[in-house]
Amino acid sequence: MKNGARGDVMSEFVKVARVGDIQAGTGKTLDLKGTPIALFNVDGRYFAIHNTCPHEDGPLGEGELCGSIVTCPRHAYEFDVISGECLTESAYSVEQFEVRLDGDDILVREPED
């Protein structure tokens, strides 16, 4: 299937977890087609961002989540898991990945090639 706006092949959604695997206020790291992803549960809503902090490659999925803000465990850079924006340094941001629920399955749109 083609995306008419950009002409790219549209990526698929991949099951990465089940509801209940990730408790509210926590995250999980995973590998999706070679891309490190951090999946977070924010009050029952799920958000996925690239797991690697652009500052110095810290693992964001291992950071502390407060509301929708995750703090990188390396140097305390803060990122909004909903928008991908860095609150510490506006020049930084992380890629977001679309998340869907299918029953109790949590699906993330795979990265585009």
TORMI-470115 format. One record per atom (N, C-alpha, C): x, y, z; residue number from 1; atom name. Coordinates in steps of 0.05 Angstrom, whole numbers, m for minus. Example, Ala and Ser with C-alpha at 12.3 -4.5 7.8 and 13.67 -1.06 7.14 Angstrom:
! TORMI-470115
<x->264 y->m114 z->156 drenti->1 margu->N>;
<x->246 y->m90 z->156 drenti->1 margu->CA>;
<x->264 y->m66 z->156 drenti->1 margu->C>;
<x->257 y->m45 z->142 drenti->2 margu->N>;
<x->273 y->m21 z->143 drenti->2 margu->CA>;
<x->258 y->1 z->157 drenti->2 margu->C>;
This chain:
! TORMI-470115
<x->17 y->m24 z->0 drenti->1 margu->N>;
<x->0 y->0 z->0 drenti->1 margu->CA>;
<x->18 y->25 z->0 drenti->1 margu->C>;
<x->11 y->45 z->m15 drenti->2 margu->N>;
<x->27 y->69 z->m17 drenti->2 margu->CA>;
<x->14 y->92 z->m2 drenti->2 margu->C>;
<x->31 y->109 z->8 drenti->3 margu->N>;
<x->22 y->134 z->21 drenti->3 margu->CA>;
<x->23 y->155 z->m1 drenti->3 margu->C>;
<x->1 y->165 z->m10 drenti->4 margu->N>;
<x->0 y->183 z->m32 drenti->4 margu->CA>;
<x->14 y->210 z->m27 drenti->4 margu->C>;
<x->15 y->219 z->m2 drenti->5 margu->N>;
<x->28 y->244 z->4 drenti->5 margu->CA>;
<x->58 y->244 z->0 drenti->5 margu->C>;
<x->71 y->221 z->8 drenti->6 margu->N>;
<x->100 y->220 z->6 drenti->6 margu->CA>;
<x->109 y->199 z->m14 drenti->6 margu->C>;
<x->92 y->180 z->m21 drenti->7 margu->N>;
<x->100 y->160 z->m40 drenti->7 margu->CA>;
<x->115 y->137 z->m26 drenti->7 margu->C>;
<x->117 y->138 z->0 drenti->8 margu->N>;
<x->131 y->117 z->15 drenti->8 margu->CA>;
<x->113 y->93 z->19 drenti->8 margu->C>;
<x->124 y->70 z->22 drenti->9 margu->N>;
<x->108 y->47 z->30 drenti->9 margu->CA>;
<x->101 y->51 z->59 drenti->9 margu->C>;
<x->76 y->47 z->66 drenti->10 margu->N>;
<x->67 y->51 z->93 drenti->10 margu->CA>;
<x->76 y->29 z->111 drenti->10 margu->C>;
<x->85 y->35 z->135 drenti->11 margu->N>;
<x->95 y->15 z->153 drenti->11 margu->CA>;
<x->71 y->2 z->167 drenti->11 margu->C>;
<x->76 y->m21 z->178 drenti->12 margu->N>;
<x->55 y->m37 z->191 drenti->12 margu->CA>;
<x->57 y->m34 z->222 drenti->12 margu->C>;
<x->35 y->m41 z->235 drenti->13 margu->N>;
<x->35 y->m42 z->264 drenti->13 margu->CA>;
<x->44 y->m70 z->273 drenti->13 margu->C>;
<x->60 y->m71 z->294 drenti->14 margu->N>;
<x->70 y->m96 z->305 drenti->14 margu->CA>;
<x->63 y->m98 z->335 drenti->14 margu->C>;
<x->53 y->m121 z->343 drenti->15 margu->N>;
<x->47 y->m126 z->371 drenti->15 margu->CA>;
<x->73 y->m126 z->387 drenti->15 margu->C>;
<x->74 y->m109 z->408 drenti->16 margu->N>;
<x->98 y->m108 z->424 drenti->16 margu->CA>;
<x->94 y->m115 z->453 drenti->16 margu->C>;
<x->69 y->m115 z->462 drenti->17 margu->N>;
<x->63 y->m121 z->490 drenti->17 margu->CA>;
<x->33 y->m125 z->493 drenti->17 margu->C>;
<x->24 y->m131 z->517 drenti->18 margu->N>;
<x->m4 y->m133 z->523 drenti->18 margu->CA>;
<x->m10 y->m114 z->546 drenti->18 margu->C>;
<x->m35 y->m104 z->546 drenti->19 margu->N>;
<x->m44 y->m87 z->567 drenti->19 margu->CA>;
<x->m40 y->m102 z->593 drenti->19 margu->C>;
<x->m28 y->m90 z->613 drenti->20 margu->N>;
<x->m22 y->m103 z->638 drenti->20 margu->CA>;
<x->7 y->m110 z->640 drenti->20 margu->C>;
<x->22 y->m112 z->617 drenti->21 margu->N>;
<x->50 y->m117 z->618 drenti->21 margu->CA>;
<x->66 y->m94 z->629 drenti->21 margu->C>;
<x->56 y->m70 z->625 drenti->22 margu->N>;
<x->69 y->m45 z->633 drenti->22 margu->CA>;
<x->51 y->m30 z->652 drenti->22 margu->C>;
<x->59 y->m29 z->677 drenti->23 margu->N>;
<x->43 y->m15 z->697 drenti->23 margu->CA>;
<x->42 y->15 z->692 drenti->23 margu->C>;
<x->20 y->28 z->700 drenti->24 margu->N>;
<x->18 y->57 z->697 drenti->24 margu->CA>;
<x->42 y->70 z->711 drenti->24 margu->C>;
<x->53 y->90 z->697 drenti->25 margu->N>;
<x->76 y->105 z->708 drenti->25 margu->CA>;
<x->103 y->92 z->703 drenti->25 margu->C>;
<x->103 y->72 z->686 drenti->26 margu->N>;
<x->129 y->58 z->680 drenti->26 margu->CA>;
<x->132 y->55 z->650 drenti->26 margu->C>;
<x->156 y->46 z->642 drenti->27 margu->N>;
<x->163 y->42 z->615 drenti->27 margu->CA>;
<x->176 y->15 z->610 drenti->27 margu->C>;
<x->179 y->8 z->585 drenti->28 margu->N>;
<x->192 y->m17 z->577 drenti->28 margu->CA>;
<x->208 y->m11 z->552 drenti->28 margu->C>;
<x->231 y->m24 z->550 drenti->29 margu->N>;
<x->247 y->m21 z->526 drenti->29 margu->CA>;
<x->243 y->m46 z->509 drenti->29 margu->C>;
<x->245 y->m41 z->483 drenti->30 margu->N>;
<x->242 y->m64 z->464 drenti->30 margu->CA>;
<x->257 y->m56 z->438 drenti->30 margu->C>;
<x->261 y->m77 z->422 drenti->31 margu->N>;
<x->273 y->m73 z->396 drenti->31 margu->CA>;
<x->252 y->m78 z->375 drenti->31 margu->C>;
<x->248 y->m59 z->357 drenti->32 margu->N>;
<x->228 y->m62 z->336 drenti->32 margu->CA>;
<x->242 y->m59 z->309 drenti->32 margu->C>;
<x->246 y->m82 z->296 drenti->33 margu->N>;
<x->259 y->m82 z->270 drenti->33 margu->CA>;
<x->286 y->m68 z->271 drenti->33 margu->C>;
<x->301 y->m72 z->293 drenti->34 margu->N>;
<x->328 y->m61 z->296 drenti->34 margu->CA>;
<x->328 y->m33 z->308 drenti->34 margu->C>;
<x->305 y->m22 z->314 drenti->35 margu->N>;
<x->304 y->5 z->326 drenti->35 margu->CA>;
<x->297 y->2 z->355 drenti->35 margu->C>;
<x->314 y->15 z->373 drenti->36 margu->N>;
<x->308 y->14 z->402 drenti->36 margu->CA>;
<x->284 y->32 z->408 drenti->36 margu->C>;
<x->264 y->21 z->421 drenti->37 margu->N>;
<x->239 y->35 z->427 drenti->37 margu->CA>;
<x->235 y->35 z->458 drenti->37 margu->C>;
<x->224 y->57 z->468 drenti->38 margu->N>;
<x->215 y->58 z->495 drenti->38 margu->CA>;
<x->185 y->62 z->495 drenti->38 margu->C>;
<x->171 y->44 z->508 drenti->39 margu->N>;
<x->141 y->44 z->509 drenti->39 margu->CA>;
<x->133 y->51 z->537 drenti->39 margu->C>;
<x->116 y->71 z->540 drenti->40 margu->N>;
<x->108 y->80 z->567 drenti->40 margu->CA>;
<x->77 y->79 z->570 drenti->40 margu->C>;
<x->70 y->74 z->595 drenti->41 margu->N>;
<x->42 y->75 z->603 drenti->41 margu->CA>;
<x->37 y->100 z->620 drenti->41 margu->C>;
<x->22 y->119 z->608 drenti->42 margu->N>;
<x->16 y->144 z->622 drenti->42 margu->CA>;
<x->m14 y->143 z->629 drenti->42 margu->C>;
<x->m20 y->135 z->653 drenti->43 margu->N>;
<x->m48 y->133 z->662 drenti->43 margu->CA>;
<x->m66 y->117 z->644 drenti->43 margu->C>;
<x->m55 y->94 z->635 drenti->44 margu->N>;
<x->m71 y->76 z->618 drenti->44 margu->CA>;
<x->m70 y->82 z->588 drenti->44 margu->C>;
<x->m55 y->103 z->580 drenti->45 margu->N>;
<x->m51 y->110 z->552 drenti->45 margu->CA>;
<x->m22 y->103 z->546 drenti->45 margu->C>;
<x->m17 y->92 z->522 drenti->46 margu->N>;
<x->10 y->82 z->515 drenti->46 margu->CA>;
<x->23 y->100 z->494 drenti->46 margu->C>;
<x->49 y->106 z->498 drenti->47 margu->N>;
<x->64 y->123 z->481 drenti->47 margu->CA>;
<x->91 y->110 z->476 drenti->47 margu->C>;
<x->101 y->113 z->451 drenti->48 margu->N>;
<x->127 y->101 z->444 drenti->48 margu->CA>;
<x->145 y->122 z->432 drenti->48 margu->C>;
<x->170 y->123 z->441 drenti->49 margu->N>;
<x->190 y->141 z->430 drenti->49 margu->CA>;
<x->215 y->125 z->425 drenti->49 margu->C>;
<x->234 y->137 z->411 drenti->50 margu->N>;
<x->260 y->124 z->407 drenti->50 margu->CA>;
<x->273 y->122 z->434 drenti->50 margu->C>;
<x->285 y->100 z->440 drenti->51 margu->N>;
<x->296 y->95 z->467 drenti->51 margu->CA>;
<x->322 y->110 z->472 drenti->51 margu->C>;
<x->335 y->120 z->452 drenti->52 margu->N>;
<x->362 y->132 z->455 drenti->52 margu->CA>;
<x->360 y->162 z->459 drenti->52 margu->C>;
<x->370 y->172 z->481 drenti->53 margu->N>;
<x->372 y->200 z->486 drenti->53 margu->CA>;
<x->392 y->213 z->467 drenti->53 margu->C>;
<x->384 y->234 z->453 drenti->54 margu->N>;
<x->402 y->247 z->434 drenti->54 margu->CA>;
<x->425 y->262 z->447 drenti->54 margu->C>;
<x->424 y->266 z->473 drenti->55 margu->N>;
<x->446 y->280 z->486 drenti->55 margu->CA>;
<x->471 y->263 z->487 drenti->55 margu->C>;
<x->470 y->239 z->500 drenti->56 margu->N>;
<x->493 y->221 z->500 drenti->56 margu->CA>;
<x->484 y->192 z->501 drenti->56 margu->C>;
<x->463 y->186 z->486 drenti->57 margu->N>;
<x->454 y->158 z->482 drenti->57 margu->CA>;
<x->444 y->144 z->506 drenti->57 margu->C>;
<x->434 y->158 z->526 drenti->58 margu->N>;
<x->422 y->145 z->549 drenti->58 margu->CA>;
<x->397 y->129 z->542 drenti->58 margu->C>;
<x->391 y->108 z->557 drenti->59 margu->N>;
<x->367 y->92 z->552 drenti->59 margu->CA>;
<x->342 y->104 z->565 drenti->59 margu->C>;
<x->326 y->118 z->549 drenti->60 margu->N>;
<x->303 y->132 z->560 drenti->60 margu->CA>;
<x->283 y->113 z->573 drenti->60 margu->C>;
<x->280 y->89 z->562 drenti->61 margu->N>;
<x->261 y->70 z->573 drenti->61 margu->CA>;
<x->268 y->61 z->602 drenti->61 margu->C>;
<x->292 y->66 z->610 drenti->62 margu->N>;
<x->301 y->59 z->637 drenti->62 margu->CA>;
<x->299 y->83 z->656 drenti->62 margu->C>;
<x->290 y->106 z->645 drenti->63 margu->N>;
<x->287 y->130 z->661 drenti->63 margu->CA>;
<x->262 y->131 z->678 drenti->63 margu->C>;
<x->261 y->149 z->696 drenti->64 margu->N>;
<x->238 y->153 z->714 drenti->64 margu->CA>;
<x->217 y->169 z->700 drenti->64 margu->C>;
<x->192 y->159 z->701 drenti->65 margu->N>;
<x->169 y->172 z->688 drenti->65 margu->CA>;
<x->153 y->186 z->709 drenti->65 margu->C>;
<x->148 y->211 z->705 drenti->66 margu->N>;
<x->131 y->227 z->722 drenti->66 margu->CA>;
<x->110 y->241 z->705 drenti->66 margu->C>;
<x->85 y->232 z->706 drenti->67 margu->N>;
<x->65 y->242 z->687 drenti->67 margu->CA>;
<x->73 y->232 z->660 drenti->67 margu->C>;
<x->76 y->251 z->641 drenti->68 margu->N>;
<x->85 y->243 z->614 drenti->68 margu->CA>;
<x->114 y->250 z->609 drenti->68 margu->C>;
<x->129 y->257 z->630 drenti->69 margu->N>;
<x->157 y->265 z->627 drenti->69 margu->CA>;
<x->175 y->243 z->637 drenti->69 margu->C>;
<x->193 y->234 z->619 drenti->70 margu->N>;
<x->213 y->214 z->627 drenti->70 margu->CA>;
<x->240 y->229 z->630 drenti->70 margu->C>;
<x->255 y->221 z->650 drenti->71 margu->N>;
<x->281 y->233 z->656 drenti->71 margu->CA>;
<x->303 y->212 z->648 drenti->71 margu->C>;
<x->321 y->220 z->630 drenti->72 margu->N>;
<x->342 y->203 z->622 drenti->72 margu->CA>;
<x->359 y->196 z->646 drenti->72 margu->C>;
<x->365 y->170 z->650 drenti->73 margu->N>;
<x->381 y->162 z->673 drenti->73 margu->CA>;
<x->410 y->170 z->672 drenti->73 margu->C>;
<x->420 y->179 z->649 drenti->74 margu->N>;
<x->448 y->186 z->647 drenti->74 margu->CA>;
<x->453 y->215 z->657 drenti->74 margu->C>;
<x->439 y->234 z->646 drenti->75 margu->N>;
<x->445 y->262 z->652 drenti->75 margu->CA>;
<x->420 y->279 z->658 drenti->75 margu->C>;
<x->398 y->265 z->664 drenti->76 margu->N>;
<x->374 y->278 z->673 drenti->76 margu->CA>;
<x->360 y->296 z->653 drenti->76 margu->C>;
<x->365 y->292 z->627 drenti->77 margu->N>;
<x->350 y->306 z->607 drenti->77 margu->CA>;
<x->322 y->296 z->608 drenti->77 margu->C>;
<x->302 y->315 z->606 drenti->78 margu->N>;
<x->274 y->308 z->607 drenti->78 margu->CA>;
<x->261 y->309 z->580 drenti->78 margu->C>;
<x->244 y->288 z->574 drenti->79 margu->N>;
<x->230 y->287 z->549 drenti->79 margu->CA>;
<x->200 y->281 z->554 drenti->79 margu->C>;
<x->183 y->295 z->538 drenti->80 margu->N>;
<x->155 y->289 z->540 drenti->80 margu->CA>;
<x->150 y->265 z->522 drenti->80 margu->C>;
<x->140 y->243 z->533 drenti->81 margu->N>;
<x->136 y->219 z->517 drenti->81 margu->CA>;
<x->112 y->221 z->498 drenti->81 margu->C>;
<x->96 y->241 z->501 drenti->82 margu->N>;
<x->73 y->245 z->483 drenti->82 margu->CA>;
<x->82 y->260 z->458 drenti->82 margu->C>;
<x->99 y->280 z->461 drenti->83 margu->N>;
<x->107 y->297 z->438 drenti->83 margu->CA>;
<x->135 y->290 z->428 drenti->83 margu->C>;
<x->152 y->278 z->445 drenti->84 margu->N>;
<x->180 y->273 z->438 drenti->84 margu->CA>;
<x->198 y->297 z->443 drenti->84 margu->C>;
<x->187 y->319 z->452 drenti->85 margu->N>;
<x->202 y->343 z->457 drenti->85 margu->CA>;
<x->220 y->340 z->481 drenti->85 margu->C>;
<x->244 y->352 z->480 drenti->86 margu->N>;
<x->262 y->353 z->503 drenti->86 margu->CA>;
<x->256 y->379 z->518 drenti->86 margu->C>;
<x->251 y->377 z->544 drenti->87 margu->N>;
<x->245 y->400 z->560 drenti->87 margu->CA>;
<x->270 y->413 z->571 drenti->87 margu->C>;
<x->292 y->398 z->570 drenti->88 margu->N>;
<x->318 y->408 z->581 drenti->88 margu->CA>;
<x->333 y->425 z->560 drenti->88 margu->C>;
<x->333 y->416 z->535 drenti->89 margu->N>;
<x->348 y->429 z->514 drenti->89 margu->CA>;
<x->330 y->428 z->489 drenti->89 margu->C>;
<x->320 y->451 z->481 drenti->90 margu->N>;
<x->300 y->452 z->459 drenti->90 margu->CA>;
<x->311 y->442 z->432 drenti->90 margu->C>;
<x->337 y->441 z->429 drenti->91 margu->N>;
<x->349 y->432 z->404 drenti->91 margu->CA>;
<x->346 y->401 z->401 drenti->91 margu->C>;
<x->340 y->387 z->423 drenti->92 margu->N>;
<x->337 y->358 z->422 drenti->92 margu->CA>;
<x->308 y->350 z->421 drenti->92 margu->C>;
<x->303 y->327 z->409 drenti->93 margu->N>;
<x->277 y->314 z->410 drenti->93 margu->CA>;
<x->282 y->285 z->402 drenti->93 margu->C>;
<x->262 y->268 z->407 drenti->94 margu->N>;
<x->264 y->240 z->400 drenti->94 margu->CA>;
<x->241 y->233 z->382 drenti->94 margu->C>;
<x->246 y->214 z->364 drenti->95 margu->N>;
<x->225 y->204 z->346 drenti->95 margu->CA>;
<x->202 y->191 z->362 drenti->95 margu->C>;
<x->178 y->196 z->353 drenti->96 margu->N>;
<x->154 y->183 z->365 drenti->96 margu->CA>;
<x->145 y->162 z->346 drenti->96 margu->C>;
<x->131 y->142 z->357 drenti->97 margu->N>;
<x->120 y->120 z->341 drenti->97 margu->CA>;
<x->90 y->118 z->349 drenti->97 margu->C>;
<x->73 y->115 z->329 drenti->98 margu->N>;
<x->45 y->113 z->334 drenti->98 margu->CA>;
<x->38 y->87 z->348 drenti->98 margu->C>;
<x->21 y->89 z->368 drenti->99 margu->N>;
<x->13 y->65 z->384 drenti->99 margu->CA>;
<x->m17 y->62 z->381 drenti->99 margu->C>;
<x->m26 y->36 z->379 drenti->100 margu->N>;
<x->m54 y->29 z->378 drenti->100 margu->CA>;
<x->m59 y->6 z->397 drenti->100 margu->C>;
<x->m84 y->4 z->406 drenti->101 margu->N>;
<x->m93 y->m19 z->421 drenti->101 margu->CA>;
<x->m111 y->m35 z->403 drenti->101 margu->C>;
<x->m107 y->m62 z->404 drenti->102 margu->N>;
<x->m125 y->m80 z->390 drenti->102 margu->CA>;
<x->m133 y->m101 z->411 drenti->102 margu->C>;
<x->m156 y->m96 z->424 drenti->103 margu->N>;
<x->m164 y->m112 z->447 drenti->103 margu->CA>;
<x->m144 y->m107 z->469 drenti->103 margu->C>;
<x->m130 y->m128 z->479 drenti->104 margu->N>;
<x->m110 y->m125 z->499 drenti->104 margu->CA>;
<x->m82 y->m124 z->488 drenti->104 margu->C>;
<x->m79 y->m124 z->462 drenti->105 margu->N>;
<x->m53 y->m122 z->449 drenti->105 margu->CA>;
<x->m45 y->m93 z->445 drenti->105 margu->C>;
<x->m20 y->m87 z->451 drenti->106 margu->N>;
<x->m8 y->m60 z->446 drenti->106 margu->CA>;
<x->8 y->m63 z->420 drenti->106 margu->C>;
<x->1 y->m46 z->400 drenti->107 margu->N>;
<x->14 y->m47 z->374 drenti->107 margu->CA>;
<x->29 y->m20 z->370 drenti->107 margu->C>;
<x->53 y->m22 z->358 drenti->108 margu->N>;
<x->68 y->2 z->352 drenti->108 margu->CA>;
<x->74 y->1 z->322 drenti->108 margu->C>;
<x->71 y->24 z->309 drenti->109 margu->N>;
<x->77 y->26 z->280 drenti->109 margu->CA>;
<x->107 y->23 z->277 drenti->109 margu->C>;
<x->115 y->3 z->261 drenti->110 margu->N>;
<x->144 y->m2 z->257 drenti->110 margu->CA>;
<x->157 y->22 z->243 drenti->110 margu->C>;
<x->183 y->26 z->249 drenti->111 margu->N>;
<x->198 y->47 z->236 drenti->111 margu->CA>;
<x->198 y->44 z->206 drenti->111 margu->C>;
<x->198 y->66 z->192 drenti->112 margu->N>;
<x->200 y->65 z->163 drenti->112 margu->CA>;
<x->229 y->62 z->155 drenti->112 margu->C>;
<x->233 y->48 z->133 drenti->113 margu->N>;
<x->261 y->44 z->123 drenti->113 margu->CA>;
<x->273 y->69 z->113 drenti->113 margu->C>;
